[in-house]
Amino acid sequence: MEFRAQLAVAATPLAALWLARSGDNVIARDLAATRAALAAVPLTALQLAPPLARRIEGFGLRRVGELLALPRASLGARLGKPFVIDLARALGEIPDPQTCFVFPERFEQGLELPAPVDAAPVLLFAARRLIAALAGWLAARNSAVREIEWLIDHGHGRTTPLPLAFSAPVYRTERIERVLKERLDTLSLSASALALRLCARQIAPREARSHALFDGGGQRQEALAELMDRLVARLGPAAVQGLACHADHRPELASRSEPGPSAFRLSEMPSRPLWLVEPPEALREARGRPQCGGELALAAGPERIEAGWWDGGDARRDYFIAIDSAGRWLWIFRDPRPPGGWFLHGIFS
């Protein structure tokens, strides 16, 4: 973010701050060395209030050492007691306690634009700064975010909300930027943008994942999730459908199509073929064995599924994994109730 650090060492925190602002890389290990180092610090490093700074400049003073050479009581009478107290804190004459830093539990940060912006894609340049700040906040918390909200400020109390949702928690700046770019490319501003604000929603702990030595399933899954996020950002949540688990043991009712990226949770699905035959296809039977282009070899099963008696869709089935003569893996079941029979219900990829 193009910040530059300037270090200094002193016996008190306030003296170290003034020495760091002077930019001389001073190391003062005790109070005597600190007082000597402060004598050369320009008064501009103290960043005094403009009225006080002009008053001191009117006295012809330019450096801290010139101030220290004057009687402390006279300084207090002319410049005020708070300024004299700051000098005493810097010199170690009175305690200089510091407030402990408390890490913010919620991320919300704004940025005023240097000039009004009329085209939404131009906002991406300024947004990168807020995204970088969010990434640092997430890294410090070892967290990821599933939803964020941008607020585009047009002035006079007018704002344009721009929510972004992700199919899985994210923390990488480049992925957030790409999804935001898709939204901004299709957004028309109702008025000139004067400022941006970024708020983080739905913070989740970052999942520890092992990385594949070569291109493994983890990278492919992440690439697929990013593609879905970009499609939703460009086309809208209603244009992208995903599968979500549904609490029902009947395979045809165990998943549902839902809009938006939050519906993609295939890792929660049980071990089932995604290609279901609806309605189930009746199979021939010869000598008690199911047939589908020849006799099927039963590889696993049975798995009994009984459900639906409460809603009129009573199902009682014994499922098997079968292999046909072409090597396809099929999901078949036998209905134990009269008239019985074998049925093809799914095909494994």
PEURQUI-V635352 format. One record per pair of residues at least 24 apart in sequence whose C-alpha atoms are under 10 Angstrom apart, sorted by the first residue. I is the first residue (numbers start at 1). J is the second residue. D is the distance in whole Angstrom. If there is no record, write none. Layout:
i = (I | I)
j = (J | J)
d = (D | D)
This chain:
i = (1 | 1 | 1 | 1 | 1 | 9 | 10 | 10 | 10 | 10 | 10 | 10 | 11 | 11 | 11 | 11 | 12 | 12 | 12 | 12 | 12 | 12 | 12 | 12 | 13 | 13 | 13 | 13 | 13 | 13 | 13 | 14 | 14 | 14 | 14 | 14 | 14 | 14 | 14 | 14 | 14 | 14 | 15 | 15 | 15 | 15 | 15 | 15 | 15 | 15 | 16 | 17 | 17 | 17 | 18 | 18 | 18 | 18 | 18 | 18 | 18 | 18 | 19 | 19 | 20 | 21 | 21 | 21 | 22 | 30 | 31 | 31 | 31 | 31 | 32 | 32 | 34 | 34 | 34 | 35 | 35 | 35 | 35 | 35 | 35 | 36 | 37 | 37 | 38 | 38 | 38 | 38 | 38 | 38 | 39 | 39 | 39 | 39 | 39 | 39 | 39 | 40 | 40 | 40 | 41 | 41 | 42 | 43 | 46 | 48 | 52 | 52 | 52 | 52 | 53 | 55 | 103 | 103 | 103 | 104 | 104 | 105 | 105 | 105 | 106 | 106 | 106 | 106 | 106 | 107 | 107 | 107 | 107 | 107 | 107 | 107 | 107 | 107 | 107 | 108 | 108 | 108 | 108 | 108 | 108 | 108 | 108 | 108 | 108 | 109 | 109 | 109 | 109 | 109 | 109 | 109 | 109 | 110 | 110 | 110 | 110 | 110 | 110 | 110 | 110 | 110 | 111 | 111 | 111 | 111 | 111 | 111 | 112 | 112 | 112 | 112 | 112 | 112 | 113 | 113 | 113 | 113 | 113 | 114 | 114 | 115 | 115 | 115 | 115 | 116 | 116 | 116 | 116 | 116 | 116 | 117 | 117 | 117 | 117 | 117 | 117 | 117 | 118 | 118 | 118 | 118 | 118 | 118 | 118 | 119 | 119 | 119 | 119 | 119 | 119 | 119 | 119 | 119 | 120 | 120 | 120 | 120 | 120 | 120 | 120 | 120 | 120 | 120 | 120 | 120 | 121 | 121 | 121 | 121 | 121 | 121 | 121 | 121 | 121 | 121 | 122 | 122 | 122 | 123 | 123 | 123 | 123 | 123 | 123 | 123 | 124 | 124 | 124 | 124 | 124 | 124 | 125 | 125 | 126 | 126 | 127 | 127 | 127 | 127 | 127 | 127 | 127 | 128 | 128 | 128 | 128 | 128 | 130 | 130 | 130 | 130 | 130 | 131 | 131 | 131 | 131 | 131 | 131 | 131 | 132 | 132 | 132 | 132 | 132 | 133 | 133 | 134 | 134 | 134 | 134 | 134 | 134 | 135 | 135 | 135 | 135 | 135 | 136 | 136 | 136 | 137 | 138 | 138 | 138 | 138 | 138 | 138 | 138 | 138 | 139 | 139 | 139 | 141 | 141 | 141 | 141 | 142 | 142 | 142 | 142 | 142 | 142 | 143 | 143 | 143 | 143 | 143 | 143 | 143 | 143 | 144 | 144 | 144 | 144 | 144 | 144 | 144 | 144 | 144 | 144 | 144 | 144 | 144 | 145 | 145 | 145 | 145 | 145 | 145 | 145 | 145 | 145 | 145 | 145 | 145 | 146 | 146 | 146 | 146 | 146 | 146 | 146 | 146 | 147 | 147 | 147 | 147 | 147 | 147 | 148 | 148 | 148 | 148 | 148 | 148 | 148 | 149 | 149 | 149 | 149 | 149 | 150 | 150 | 150 | 150 | 150 | 150 | 151 | 151 | 151 | 151 | 151 | 151 | 152 | 152 | 152 | 152 | 152 | 152 | 152 | 152 | 152 | 153 | 153 | 153 | 153 | 153 | 153 | 153 | 154 | 154 | 154 | 154 | 154 | 154 | 154 | 154 | 155 | 155 | 155 | 155 | 155 | 158 | 158 | 158 | 159 | 159 | 159 | 159 | 159 | 159 | 159 | 160 | 160 | 160 | 160 | 160 | 161 | 162 | 162 | 163 | 163 | 163 | 163 | 163 | 164 | 164 | 164 | 164 | 164 | 165 | 165 | 165 | 165 | 165 | 165 | 165 | 165 | 165 | 166 | 166 | 166 | 166 | 166 | 166 | 166 | 166 | 166 | 166 | 166 | 167 | 167 | 167 | 167 | 167 | 167 | 167 | 167 | 167 | 167 | 167 | 167 | 167 | 167 | 167 | 168 | 168 | 168 | 168 | 168 | 168 | 168 | 168 | 168 | 169 | 169 | 169 | 169 | 169 | 169 | 169 | 170 | 170 | 170 | 170 | 170 | 171 | 175 | 175 | 175 | 175 | 175 | 176 | 176 | 176 | 178 | 178 | 178 | 178 | 178 | 179 | 179 | 179 | 179 | 179 | 179 | 179 | 179 | 179 | 180 | 180 | 180 | 180 | 181 | 181 | 181 | 182 | 182 | 182 | 182 | 182 | 182 | 182 | 183 | 183 | 183 | 183 | 183 | 183 | 183 | 184 | 184 | 185 | 185 | 186 | 186 | 186 | 187 | 225 | 225 | 226 | 228 | 228 | 228 | 229 | 229 | 229 | 230 | 231 | 231 | 232 | 232 | 232 | 233 | 233 | 236 | 237 | 237 | 242 | 243 | 243 | 244 | 244 | 245 | 245 | 248 | 248 | 249 | 249 | 249 | 249 | 249 | 250 | 250 | 250 | 250 | 250 | 250 | 250 | 250 | 250 | 251 | 251 | 251 | 251 | 252 | 252 | 252 | 252 | 252 | 252 | 252 | 272 | 272 | 272 | 272 | 273 | 273 | 273 | 273 | 273 | 273 | 273 | 273 | 274 | 274 | 274 | 274 | 275 | 275 | 275 | 275 | 275 | 275 | 275 | 276 | 276 | 276 | 276 | 276 | 276 | 276 | 277 | 277 | 277 | 277 | 277 | 277 | 278 | 278 | 278 | 279 | 279 | 279 | 280 | 280 | 280 | 280 | 280 | 280 | 280 | 281 | 281 | 281 | 281 | 281 | 281 | 282 | 282 | 282 | 282 | 282 | 282 | 282 | 282 | 283 | 283 | 283 | 283 | 283 | 283 | 283 | 284 | 284 | 284 | 285 | 285 | 285 | 288 | 288 | 289 | 290 | 290 | 290 | 290 | 290 | 290 | 290 | 290 | 291 | 291 | 291 | 291 | 292 | 292 | 292 | 292 | 292 | 292 | 293 | 293 | 293 | 294 | 294 | 294 | 295 | 295 | 295 | 295 | 296 | 296 | 296 | 296 | 296 | 296 | 296 | 296 | 296 | 296 | 297 | 297 | 297 | 297 | 297 | 297 | 297 | 297 | 298 | 298 | 298 | 298 | 298 | 298 | 298 | 299 | 299 | 299 | 300 | 301 | 301 | 301 | 302 | 302 | 302 | 303 | 304 | 304 | 304 | 305 | 317 | 317 | 318 | 319 | 319 | 319 | 320 | 321 | 321 | 321 | 322)
j = (128 | 129 | 130 | 132 | 133 | 34 | 34 | 35 | 37 | 38 | 90 | 91 | 35 | 90 | 91 | 92 | 89 | 90 | 91 | 92 | 93 | 95 | 96 | 97 | 89 | 90 | 91 | 92 | 96 | 97 | 98 | 46 | 86 | 87 | 88 | 89 | 90 | 91 | 92 | 96 | 97 | 98 | 41 | 46 | 86 | 87 | 89 | 90 | 91 | 92 | 90 | 45 | 46 | 90 | 42 | 43 | 44 | 45 | 46 | 47 | 64 | 90 | 45 | 46 | 45 | 45 | 46 | 47 | 46 | 92 | 90 | 91 | 92 | 93 | 91 | 92 | 90 | 91 | 92 | 64 | 65 | 68 | 90 | 91 | 92 | 65 | 64 | 65 | 63 | 64 | 65 | 68 | 90 | 91 | 63 | 64 | 65 | 66 | 67 | 68 | 69 | 64 | 65 | 66 | 65 | 66 | 66 | 67 | 86 | 83 | 78 | 79 | 80 | 83 | 79 | 79 | 137 | 140 | 141 | 137 | 141 | 137 | 141 | 203 | 137 | 199 | 200 | 201 | 203 | 133 | 134 | 137 | 138 | 148 | 198 | 199 | 200 | 201 | 203 | 133 | 134 | 148 | 149 | 150 | 197 | 198 | 199 | 200 | 201 | 133 | 134 | 150 | 196 | 197 | 198 | 199 | 200 | 150 | 151 | 152 | 153 | 195 | 196 | 197 | 198 | 199 | 153 | 194 | 195 | 196 | 197 | 198 | 153 | 193 | 194 | 195 | 196 | 197 | 153 | 193 | 194 | 195 | 196 | 194 | 195 | 192 | 193 | 194 | 195 | 154 | 191 | 192 | 193 | 194 | 195 | 154 | 189 | 191 | 192 | 193 | 194 | 195 | 188 | 189 | 190 | 191 | 192 | 193 | 194 | 184 | 185 | 187 | 188 | 189 | 190 | 191 | 192 | 193 | 152 | 181 | 183 | 184 | 185 | 186 | 187 | 188 | 189 | 190 | 192 | 193 | 180 | 181 | 182 | 183 | 184 | 185 | 186 | 187 | 188 | 189 | 181 | 184 | 185 | 152 | 180 | 181 | 184 | 193 | 195 | 196 | 177 | 178 | 180 | 181 | 184 | 185 | 177 | 181 | 195 | 196 | 177 | 180 | 181 | 195 | 196 | 197 | 198 | 173 | 174 | 176 | 177 | 180 | 173 | 196 | 197 | 198 | 199 | 171 | 172 | 173 | 174 | 176 | 177 | 198 | 172 | 173 | 174 | 176 | 177 | 173 | 198 | 171 | 172 | 173 | 198 | 199 | 200 | 170 | 171 | 172 | 173 | 176 | 171 | 172 | 173 | 171 | 170 | 171 | 172 | 200 | 203 | 204 | 205 | 206 | 171 | 172 | 206 | 203 | 204 | 205 | 206 | 171 | 204 | 205 | 206 | 207 | 208 | 169 | 170 | 171 | 203 | 204 | 205 | 206 | 207 | 168 | 169 | 170 | 171 | 172 | 200 | 201 | 202 | 203 | 204 | 205 | 206 | 207 | 169 | 170 | 171 | 172 | 176 | 200 | 201 | 202 | 203 | 204 | 205 | 206 | 170 | 171 | 200 | 201 | 202 | 203 | 204 | 262 | 199 | 200 | 201 | 202 | 203 | 262 | 176 | 198 | 199 | 200 | 201 | 202 | 203 | 197 | 198 | 199 | 200 | 201 | 180 | 196 | 197 | 198 | 199 | 200 | 193 | 195 | 196 | 197 | 198 | 199 | 189 | 191 | 192 | 193 | 194 | 195 | 196 | 197 | 198 | 191 | 192 | 193 | 194 | 195 | 196 | 197 | 189 | 190 | 191 | 192 | 193 | 194 | 195 | 196 | 191 | 192 | 193 | 194 | 195 | 190 | 191 | 193 | 190 | 191 | 193 | 194 | 195 | 196 | 197 | 189 | 190 | 191 | 193 | 196 | 197 | 187 | 198 | 198 | 199 | 200 | 201 | 233 | 200 | 201 | 229 | 232 | 233 | 201 | 202 | 229 | 232 | 233 | 237 | 260 | 261 | 262 | 225 | 226 | 228 | 229 | 230 | 232 | 233 | 260 | 261 | 262 | 264 | 222 | 224 | 225 | 226 | 227 | 228 | 229 | 232 | 242 | 260 | 261 | 262 | 263 | 264 | 265 | 222 | 225 | 226 | 229 | 261 | 262 | 263 | 264 | 265 | 202 | 203 | 204 | 205 | 206 | 207 | 262 | 203 | 204 | 206 | 222 | 226 | 206 | 223 | 226 | 227 | 229 | 230 | 226 | 229 | 230 | 226 | 227 | 229 | 230 | 233 | 226 | 227 | 228 | 229 | 230 | 231 | 232 | 233 | 234 | 229 | 230 | 233 | 234 | 230 | 233 | 234 | 229 | 230 | 231 | 232 | 233 | 234 | 235 | 230 | 231 | 232 | 233 | 234 | 235 | 236 | 233 | 234 | 233 | 234 | 233 | 234 | 235 | 234 | 261 | 264 | 261 | 260 | 261 | 264 | 260 | 261 | 262 | 261 | 260 | 261 | 259 | 260 | 261 | 260 | 261 | 260 | 261 | 262 | 266 | 269 | 274 | 268 | 269 | 269 | 270 | 307 | 308 | 305 | 306 | 307 | 308 | 315 | 305 | 306 | 307 | 308 | 313 | 314 | 315 | 316 | 317 | 276 | 305 | 345 | 346 | 276 | 277 | 278 | 279 | 280 | 345 | 346 | 331 | 346 | 347 | 348 | 329 | 330 | 331 | 345 | 346 | 347 | 348 | 349 | 346 | 347 | 348 | 349 | 330 | 331 | 345 | 346 | 347 | 348 | 349 | 330 | 331 | 344 | 345 | 346 | 347 | 348 | 331 | 343 | 344 | 345 | 346 | 347 | 344 | 345 | 346 | 343 | 344 | 345 | 332 | 333 | 342 | 343 | 344 | 345 | 346 | 332 | 342 | 343 | 344 | 345 | 346 | 332 | 333 | 334 | 341 | 342 | 343 | 344 | 345 | 332 | 333 | 334 | 341 | 342 | 343 | 344 | 341 | 342 | 343 | 341 | 342 | 343 | 341 | 342 | 342 | 322 | 332 | 333 | 334 | 341 | 342 | 343 | 344 | 324 | 342 | 343 | 344 | 323 | 324 | 325 | 330 | 343 | 344 | 324 | 325 | 326 | 324 | 325 | 326 | 322 | 323 | 324 | 325 | 321 | 322 | 323 | 324 | 325 | 327 | 328 | 329 | 330 | 332 | 321 | 322 | 323 | 324 | 325 | 327 | 329 | 330 | 322 | 323 | 324 | 329 | 330 | 331 | 332 | 323 | 329 | 330 | 331 | 331 | 332 | 333 | 332 | 333 | 334 | 333 | 333 | 334 | 335 | 333 | 342 | 343 | 342 | 343 | 344 | 345 | 344 | 346 | 347 | 348 | 347)
d = (9 | 7 | 10 | 8 | 9 | 9 | 6 | 9 | 9 | 9 | 9 | 10 | 9 | 8 | 8 | 7 | 7 | 6 | 7 | 6 | 10 | 9 | 7 | 9 | 9 | 7 | 10 | 9 | 7 | 8 | 8 | 9 | 8 | 9 | 10 | 7 | 5 | 9 | 9 | 7 | 10 | 10 | 10 | 10 | 10 | 9 | 8 | 5 | 7 | 9 | 8 | 9 | 9 | 9 | 9 | 9 | 9 | 6 | 6 | 9 | 10 | 9 | 8 | 9 | 8 | 5 | 8 | 9 | 9 | 10 | 9 | 7 | 7 | 9 | 9 | 10 | 9 | 7 | 9 | 10 | 9 | 9 | 9 | 6 | 9 | 8 | 10 | 9 | 9 | 6 | 7 | 9 | 9 | 9 | 7 | 5 | 4 | 7 | 9 | 8 | 9 | 7 | 6 | 9 | 8 | 10 | 10 | 9 | 10 | 9 | 10 | 7 | 9 | 9 | 10 | 8 | 9 | 9 | 9 | 9 | 10 | 9 | 9 | 10 | 9 | 8 | 7 | 9 | 9 | 9 | 7 | 7 | 9 | 10 | 8 | 6 | 6 | 8 | 10 | 10 | 9 | 10 | 10 | 10 | 7 | 6 | 4 | 7 | 10 | 8 | 9 | 10 | 8 | 6 | 5 | 7 | 9 | 10 | 9 | 10 | 10 | 7 | 6 | 4 | 6 | 9 | 10 | 9 | 6 | 5 | 6 | 9 | 9 | 9 | 6 | 4 | 6 | 9 | 10 | 8 | 6 | 5 | 7 | 8 | 9 | 9 | 9 | 7 | 9 | 9 | 9 | 6 | 6 | 5 | 8 | 9 | 9 | 9 | 5 | 5 | 7 | 9 | 9 | 7 | 9 | 7 | 5 | 6 | 9 | 9 | 9 | 9 | 7 | 7 | 10 | 9 | 8 | 9 | 10 | 9 | 9 | 5 | 7 | 8 | 6 | 6 | 6 | 10 | 9 | 8 | 9 | 7 | 9 | 9 | 5 | 5 | 8 | 8 | 9 | 10 | 10 | 8 | 9 | 9 | 10 | 9 | 8 | 8 | 9 | 8 | 8 | 10 | 8 | 7 | 8 | 10 | 10 | 10 | 9 | 8 | 8 | 9 | 10 | 10 | 7 | 9 | 8 | 8 | 9 | 9 | 7 | 10 | 10 | 9 | 8 | 7 | 10 | 10 | 9 | 6 | 9 | 7 | 8 | 8 | 9 | 6 | 10 | 10 | 10 | 9 | 10 | 8 | 10 | 8 | 8 | 9 | 8 | 9 | 6 | 7 | 6 | 10 | 9 | 10 | 10 | 10 | 9 | 7 | 9 | 10 | 9 | 10 | 9 | 9 | 8 | 10 | 9 | 10 | 10 | 8 | 9 | 9 | 9 | 6 | 6 | 9 | 10 | 9 | 9 | 7 | 7 | 6 | 4 | 4 | 8 | 9 | 5 | 5 | 5 | 9 | 10 | 10 | 9 | 6 | 5 | 6 | 5 | 8 | 5 | 5 | 6 | 10 | 10 | 7 | 7 | 6 | 5 | 6 | 9 | 9 | 6 | 9 | 8 | 7 | 6 | 7 | 8 | 9 | 9 | 7 | 5 | 6 | 8 | 10 | 9 | 7 | 6 | 5 | 5 | 8 | 9 | 8 | 6 | 5 | 6 | 7 | 9 | 7 | 6 | 5 | 6 | 9 | 10 | 8 | 6 | 5 | 6 | 8 | 9 | 10 | 9 | 6 | 8 | 6 | 5 | 7 | 9 | 9 | 9 | 6 | 6 | 5 | 6 | 8 | 9 | 9 | 6 | 6 | 5 | 5 | 7 | 9 | 9 | 9 | 8 | 7 | 8 | 10 | 9 | 10 | 10 | 9 | 9 | 10 | 9 | 9 | 10 | 8 | 8 | 9 | 9 | 10 | 10 | 9 | 10 | 10 | 9 | 10 | 10 | 10 | 10 | 10 | 9 | 9 | 7 | 9 | 10 | 7 | 9 | 8 | 9 | 8 | 7 | 7 | 8 | 8 | 8 | 6 | 9 | 9 | 9 | 9 | 6 | 7 | 10 | 10 | 10 | 6 | 8 | 10 | 7 | 6 | 10 | 10 | 8 | 4 | 5 | 7 | 6 | 8 | 9 | 7 | 9 | 9 | 8 | 7 | 10 | 8 | 9 | 9 | 8 | 7 | 9 | 8 | 9 | 10 | 10 | 9 | 8 | 10 | 10 | 8 | 10 | 7 | 10 | 9 | 9 | 9 | 9 | 10 | 9 | 10 | 9 | 7 | 10 | 8 | 9 | 10 | 6 | 5 | 9 | 9 | 6 | 8 | 10 | 8 | 7 | 9 | 9 | 9 | 9 | 9 | 6 | 8 | 9 | 6 | 5 | 9 | 8 | 10 | 9 | 5 | 6 | 9 | 9 | 9 | 9 | 10 | 8 | 9 | 7 | 9 | 10 | 8 | 9 | 10 | 9 | 7 | 9 | 9 | 6 | 10 | 10 | 10 | 9 | 9 | 7 | 7 | 10 | 10 | 8 | 7 | 10 | 9 | 9 | 10 | 8 | 8 | 6 | 9 | 8 | 8 | 7 | 8 | 6 | 9 | 10 | 7 | 8 | 7 | 8 | 9 | 9 | 7 | 9 | 9 | 8 | 9 | 9 | 9 | 7 | 9 | 8 | 9 | 10 | 9 | 10 | 8 | 8 | 9 | 8 | 9 | 8 | 7 | 9 | 6 | 6 | 5 | 7 | 8 | 8 | 7 | 8 | 10 | 10 | 9 | 6 | 6 | 7 | 8 | 10 | 9 | 9 | 6 | 4 | 7 | 9 | 10 | 10 | 7 | 5 | 5 | 8 | 9 | 7 | 9 | 10 | 9 | 8 | 9 | 9 | 9 | 6 | 6 | 5 | 8 | 9 | 9 | 5 | 5 | 7 | 9 | 10 | 10 | 10 | 7 | 6 | 4 | 6 | 9 | 9 | 10 | 10 | 7 | 5 | 5 | 7 | 8 | 7 | 9 | 8 | 7 | 10 | 9 | 10 | 9 | 9 | 9 | 10 | 9 | 9 | 6 | 8 | 10 | 8 | 9 | 10 | 10 | 10 | 7 | 8 | 10 | 10 | 9 | 7 | 7 | 9 | 7 | 6 | 10 | 10 | 9 | 7 | 7 | 10 | 6 | 6 | 5 | 7 | 10 | 10 | 10 | 9 | 10 | 9 | 5 | 5 | 7 | 8 | 10 | 10 | 10 | 4 | 7 | 9 | 10 | 9 | 10 | 9 | 7 | 9 | 10 | 10 | 10 | 10 | 9 | 10 | 8 | 9 | 9 | 9 | 10 | 10 | 10 | 10 | 10 | 9 | 9 | 10 | 9 | 10 | 9 | 9 | 9 | 10)
